[in-house]
């Protein structure tokens, strides 16, 4: 279901139809910003490259086991782990 303020049959404007994102930002960033981006993005990019590919078969097995009730799920424990992660605790 799509909710739109336009009349039926009228094309809906998409993001791609608007101004390009590149035109919104300057073509060259100041040196300080480039250094910050490098300091932040480089470790993240390295960590992503070191990660293995997703094992889709294993994900499907876990999803099925969870749906069948064979794999216990504790929402409270998950919430606690998420909070610990965002507080920087290990």
Residue pairs with C-beta under 8 A, 6 or more apart in sequence:
2 12
4 12
6 12
29 37
62 71
65 71
66 73
84 90
